[in-house]
Amino acid sequence: MMLHILFLIAVFSFLVRRDGVNALKTKASTVPDQLWSPLVAQKVYAYGKSLANYPTATDRSGNWISYGADYWTSGFLPVLLYAMQTREDLCPSVASGHDFLALGRSWTGGLVPLQSKNTVGHDVGFLSMPFLAELERNPTNATAVNSTTAFGIDLRNRYNAVVGCTRSWDSSDPSDFQVIIDNLMNLELFFALEKLTGDSYYRKMAITHADQTLLNHLRPDGGSYHVVHYNGTTGKVIKRVTSQGYSDSSTWSRGQAWAIYGYANMHKHTSNLTYLVTARKLGSYFLKHIPSTGIVPWDFQAPTPAPADTSAAMVATSGMLLIAQQETAIGNNTGATWWSNQAMKLYSDNVKFGWRSSWASLLANGTVNNPANNNMTGIIYDDYYMIAGGNTMVQMGLAQCP
């Protein structure tokens, strides 16, 4: 079974490289003007200074809804502030003069108590993001080291060696071991722990989780299932369903985006070509199923007109840029250019569509959870990946500061 999957992925990889040659003849999109708007710094600094709690999404009028620190999205505001400081460092011509780093560290400090007790489960990977951003600037910061380590141990305690994955959602039935495709994003925490502790078991857990997800979440056409239920005792798959998508057999766009990024990141850490080929296949499915408008729907098989999800577009942009970087790393410059072009068009189309000058958030038309009628909003991780994607384009030489 595994050999068959690898053969199909290899064939698909060849076709992507071959077809990419013609795609290069199309001029790459430029970054949208909204990225450089003075409103970007004004808005982010304003809500970073004024909010009492951690924002997660807006209402449909553009006003932030926020929660206490013990919530799965609470790491995104502080890591966004770190990203804003990086933006100002990269582009002094648009620098606002705000001290985003100090503000980001202040919000990160509010997450420190969660290292001893939290209720976010597998999402400690997202909680750790601002601490990892701090370690990039100051690798000896004891608070960042301690919090990252504590969150990594939390995630390790959710790993089941029989299943080969970390548990996502808890169940009243201990044998019902649920894994969502989003969990691929948490694997970065395992690689960080390997670096901090020298314990290679963290790497092993990341690899086995990625391998099991490849086998059981991914469809032959490049789409993906949102949730896989395993038997926690035997490791066998019980069923494949959705929680936030249109149907059990459809592909939820943000889940697909998490997977694109997750497998490109796995290649970054392991140099295992299987992961890069998988990221290409997932990314190509995503691009193939975007409507002619360029706007990403919340689910690729949902009846039209379907609510958009700009957050899926922003996450996928970062994933495709990471694919491009990995193509460069293996010497595939044609592929790197192709993926860069696709990422920039995806980014430009959806930033232009989602930009709302009058809202507290940078972007609107995000979908948190459409089955719960939570759509047409701003989302904090939407704003983060918008800024992170713009930073990456500047760092890769794909965009220039004005």
N, C-alpha and C positions, 0 to 999 in steps of 0.2 A: 504493500500500500504506500509506504513512504517513498520507495523508489519510483513508483508511478507518479506520485505528486511532484517529486523533484524533476522528473523528465518533462512533465507538462510545464513546470515553471521555467525550466531551461529553454524550452522552445519559445515560450512567451517572451522571455528575456531577449532572445535573438530577434524576434519580430519587432520589439520595442526599439532596439538599437537600429535595425534596418530602416523602419519607418521614420525614426527620428531624423534621418538625414534630410528628407523632404520637408519635414516640419521646420527645420532650421532656416529655410528660405523665407519664412514669415518673420517680419520684424518683431522683436520682443516688445511687450507693452512697457510703458514707463510707469513709475509709481504715481499714484493719484496725488493731485495737489493737496488733498485733505490731510495727507500725512504731515505736511509742513505747515499746516494752519496754526497760527498762534493760539487758537482755541484748544489745541491738544494739550499743551502745557497748562493753560489756564484751567481747563476742566479737571484734569487729573490732580493738579495741586489743590484745587478748591475742594474736591471731595476727599482728598487725603487729609486736609486740614479740618474739615467741618464735620465729618461723620463721627458718630459716637461708637458705632459698631462696624463690623466688616460687611461690605456690600456684596450681594450675590447677583441680583438682577433688578431691573427697574419695573415699575408698573407701566401701563400702556400710555402714560403721559410723560414718561421719561424721568421719573423720580426714583431714586434708589430705595430698595428694600434691603435691610441689613439684619445681620444676626450676630450673636456673640461669637467668640473665638472658636468654640467647639462646634464647627460646622465645616463641611467638606471643601467649601470654596474660600475659606478664610485666608489661605495662603496667597491668593491671587492679587489682592490689593498691595501687600508689601512687595511681592515680586514684580508687579507692574511699576511700582515706584523705583525699584532698582533698575528696571529696563528704561525708565524715563531718564535716570541719571546717565545710563550708557548712551542714550540718544543725545543728550546734551554734550557728553564727552566727544562723541563722534562728530557732531555737527554744531560747532560753536556759533555758526552763522544764525542758527535758530534757537540758541540757548536763551532760556527765560530768566536765568539768574536765580531760580529757585533751588534750594538744597533738597533735591529729591532723595539723596542718599540718607541724610539724617532723618527725613520723614519715613523712609522705608525701614530704617533700623528701628524707629519708634514703634511702628505697627508690628514689626517682626517680634519685638519684645513682648507684645501681648500674646504671642503664641507659645512662649517658653513654658508656661505652666502645663501645657498640653503634653509635654514630654513625660510627665508622671501619670496623667490620666486624661483620656479623651474617648469620645464615642464615635469617631469617624471611620473606624474599621480600616479597610484597605486603602482609604484615601489619605492615609498619612504620607503617601508619596507626594500628593499635592501640597500638604501642609509643609513638607520639607523644602519646597522650592525656594522660598526666600533665604533659608539657611544655606542652601547650596549656592545661591547668588552671593551671599556674604563670604562664603569660603573661597569663591573665585577671586574676591578682592583681598581677603585676609585669611589665608589657609590656617592660621594658628588661632583664630578666634575661638576661645574655649566654649562660649555659649553655643555657637553654631555647631561645633564638633559634638557637644553633648546632646543637643536637640536632634541633630541628624542621626546620631547613634541610637538614641532612644526610639525614634520613629522607625529606624531600620529594624530594630529588635521587635517592635510591634508587628511589622510586616512579616518578619521571619516566623513569628509565632502563628501566623495565619497560613503558613505553608504546609501542605500535606504531601508527603513524599510518595504515597501510593497514587494520588491523582496527578502529582507533578505540577501543581499550581498553588497559588495563594488564593485563599477564599475571598470572595467579594462580599456578598451579603450573607448575614447570619440567618439561620433557619431554626425553627422550633424542632425540626427533625434533624438530628446530628448527622444522619447518613446522607442528607441532601446537601451536597457541596456545590454551591453556585459560583460560577465564574463569569464575569462580564468582560467584554472585549476592552473596555476602558482600562482594565488592570495592566495592560501593556505599558501604560504611562508610568506606573509605579516602579517599573523595573530599574529605572535610573537610580532609585534609592539603593537598590542592592549593589549596583556598581560603585556607588559612592561609599557604601559601607565596606566593600572589599578594599578600596583604597585607604580608608581610614583605619581599618583593623588588620588588614593583611589576611583575612579569613576568606579563602577561595570558595567556601560553601555558598557565600552570597552570589557569586558568579554562577555557580552550578544551579541555584534556584532560579535565577533569571533565565538561564538557557533552557531549562526544562519547562518552565512556564511558557516561554515563547514557542518552544517546539510543540507542546500540547495544544496551544492555541492555534498554531498553524494547521494541525491535524483536524481539530474539532470545531473551530469557529469559522474557518474559511471555506467558501464554496469553490467548485471548479471554475466558475466564471469570473472569479475575483471579488465577488460580493462576500458579505459576512453575516453571521448570526450575532445577535447582541448577547444573549445569555445561553450558557451551556450548564445544564444540571448534571453533575457527576454523582455516582455512588461513592461516598467518602470512604467506604470500607474496601470496595473492590477496584475503584478507579474507573469503572465503566460509565459511558455516557448514558444518562437516563432520557434526556430530551433536550432539544434546542428550541428556544423561544425568543420572543422579544419582550422588552419592558417599555421602551420608549419609541420603538419603531411602529410602522403601520401594521405589519403582520409578522408572524413567525418566519415566513419565507422571504420577507423583504429585507432591504439593506438600509438601515438607519444611517444617515449621512455623517453625523458626528462620530458614531462608533467606527465607521469606516475611516474617518480622519484620524482618530486616536490610533488605529491600527497602522495607517501609513507612517505616521511619526514613529510609532513604537518599533516597527521592523527596521526602518532606516536607522534608528538609534541603536538597535541590536547589532547591526552591521558596524556601526561606528565603534562599538566596544569590543567586538569579537573578530571582525574582518571575515566572518563567515558569509560567503557569497549567497547562500540560500536566503539569508535575511534580506539582502539587497534586492534579489530577484523577487521575493515576496512583496517588498515595499513597492517595487515597480508595478507588479500586477494589481495590487490594491489601488495604487494611484491612477493607473490607466482605467480601471473600472470607474473610479470617481469621476474622472474627466469625461469618459464616454457617456455617462448618464446625466451630466449637467445639461439642462435645457438650452436652447439657442440664445436665450436671454443672458446666459452666463451666471445666473443667480442660482445658488445651491438650495434645493428644497430640503425640508427636514427629513424626508425619507425618499429614496429614489424611485420607489414603486407606489408612492401615495397618489391617489387620484388628483388630477389637476382641476382647479388651481390649488396648489398646496402651500402652506405657510413656508416662508423661507427660513434658513438658519445661517446667518452670517457667521456665527461662531464655528460652525462646521467648515466654512470656507477659510476662516483665519487659521484654524488648527491644521487643515489640509495644506494650506500655503506653507506653514512652517515645516510640515512633513516633507513636502516636495522640494523645498530648499535644502533640507537635510539629505534627501536622495541625491540632489545635484552635487552636494559636497562629497558624498561617498563615491559618486561617479568620478569625480576629479581624483579622489584618493586612489582609485584603481586604474587611472590613466584613460578613462573613457570620456574624453572631452566633448565628443559629439553628444553623448547622453547627458552630460552635465549641462550643456547649453539648452538641450531640449527641455529638460525638467525645469531649469531656471525660467525659461520662457513661459511654460505652462503655469508655474507658480505666480509669476508676475501678472499674467492676465487674470487668473483667478482672484488674486488680491485686488487688483485695480477694479474689476467689475463689481466686486462685492463691497469694497469700501465706498465706492461712489454711490452704490445703491443704499447702503445702510447708514451713511453719515447723517447725523441730525444735529445741527448747530444749536438748537434750543434745548436739547436734552442734557441731563447731567452726565450720561454716558457718552462715549465717543460714537458708538454705533447702535443702531436699532435693528429691528427685524431679526433678532435672535430667537431661537426656540429652545427653551429650557427642557420642556417635557410636553409635547403636543397632546398625548392621550389625557393629560391632566389639564388641557386647555391653557397651558402656560407658554404663550408664544407672542410674537410681535413686541418684544421687549429688548432693552439693553441687557448685557450680561457682562459680569466683571472679567471672565476669562476671554470673552470676545475682545474686549479692550486690550487685555494683556497680549494676546497673540497678534493683534493688529500692530502694536508697538514692537513686539519682539520680531515679527516678520520684517518690518521696516528696517530695524537695526541690522538684521542678518543680510538684507539686500545691500545696505551700505557697506558692511564688512566684506561682502563677497565682490564688491565693485560693480554690482548690478544697478545701483542707484547712487546718485550724487547729492550731497547736501546742497540746498539752494544758496 
